[in-house]
């Protein structure tokens, strides 16, 4: 009897140890995935910065980055290293707590948005049932960080830039959310980002929501540009009026965080445009997609699965960078608008158009049932 009790205790202890180790390795695996995602996203941002400098140079008939690495490819990395080594200065009459928290509140929600972005069917950190709403909710925290940064700087230009950022974000978040609502619950019957892409997989590129929601795509594109504070909507940091806006008093790594968050947000918007309107990782030609999924022996099937994974990630990134190319061309083509024109465009034009598009989409869906 005593031997049985000891054996039971030993089994329970071994099981408990195994459970603890399993949970520990699960946490380690999640942290590794998050690190890989952050590293990949950061490399993507460096590529965006290089592309923007090269494209803007081509538009203005300049050479652009040339000496830092082949074709100047590591120029952005050199700039980041330089900013990392610079001294961090805090205004003597400012609020140090708000001044320090501001950049963190700006970049943390943007990084969190990548949790619900699928690069392929199984390449996603958190396949939430409310993935799209998670992105909209988490991105609404960013203006608070900008406002705190502007207020904590004790600088009128910084404070005006923070106020402009808050007003601009509120003005364009509503049309952005309405355009997303026209796609997610109405056309895809789901708020999951994976389900939205899968709903566009039947007929190749003819199934893309771009053709069923052209007005929503235009509203989404304009609103995302305004949310990212890109020209012609960069009023919060207009150098002719506000020196550098909310980031006037920042230097070193904190300034780099604002700079990084801007491009991270642009990449997030491009990826969500790909997911919502451009079919995500789905190949544009449905015949080739069906051909790839033919079953063979297990070894060949494994090779095909890995190939499909690489192709899906490549297609997603390619579509996102094509959308980014349009954003970069827009920045270096159109002039900056005035603050009254910015607010009028958001409240008097985009909001009624987005609301009308949502009502029309919902009415058609009810009529087709």
Beta strands, then each sheet from edge to edge (+ up, - down):
end
